[in-house]
Amino acid sequence: MDIDLLSKMVGELILDSDEVALPGVGTFVAEIMPSTFSDKGYTINPPYRRLSFRQRESRDNRLVELYASSNGVDVETAASIMGTFLKELKETLKVRKTIIFPGLGRLRATRENNFFFIPDEDLNIYPEGFGLEPVSLKTHVETEDEMRSAVESLQQILEEPAEAAAAAEEVAQEAVAEEAAEAVAEKIADEIAVNAVEEVAEETAGAVAEVESEPVAERKGRKWWIVAAAVLGAAVLLLAVFVLLAHVAPDFIDSILYTKEELDIIHRI
């Protein structure tokens, strides 16, 4: 039994487990460390497994079992050999303060004989992280195509709101124009209707005055004839107004004749 074989067995076992015990000495512990930033935040370091050493006993017996299976001896014999070697290793560590585990790192002792482990810089006990490398945010230089694409994207973002605003303004102007046309049409219709009514009223009043100056018998006959003529004249004028509006403001006429739902159906036909 030597330190090279012990180091090899510890390295083998720690790949598949979080702890490997050295009976009578302590326990190697592997912990997954998350990604970190360095170089003032410009470098992202990938996650890794950190190997450390704790001076505590463990019931883990895999190191002895591995030695027994690798050397063809029973577990009791392997435990005896391993116990003797580790006891000597512990005493040597207290005196020399450092023992090198080839391929893993250095197990050291303080003046008070507290043990701690310093792993090798290139130690990799994290198979799942194979191929992961630090990423530097300083090393990426945008190509001309990437710059052009970024500028085009920015221009598109800036143009979209302007196009939407222009379309909205155009729709608003059309709506205002339609409302103004309808208002003018309504005003014209009102004026024509008022003028027509006033004319009919004046004519009717004049005719009534003439009738009243005539004898009673003739007055009654002509009075009914005048009223009928006045009603007919008013109807003709209103029809003329309706026809005029149908040419000037068809949308206004449609809004009078049909409901909103009926207009939607007519427009879809």
Secondary structure, DSSP 8 states (H G I E B T S, - for coil): --HHHHHHHHHHHHTT-SEEEETTTEEEEEEEE--EEETTTTEEE--EEEEEEE-------HHHHHHHHHHT--HHHHHHHHHHHHHHHHHHHHHHSEEEETTTEEEEE-TT--EEEEE-TT----GGGTT---EESSS----HHHHHHHHHHHHHHHHHHHHHHHHHHHHHHHHHHHHHHHHHHHHHHHHHHHHHHHHHHHHHHHHHHHHHTS-HHHHHHHHHHHHHHHHHHHHHHHHHHHHHHHHH-HHHHHHHHS-HHHHHHHHH-
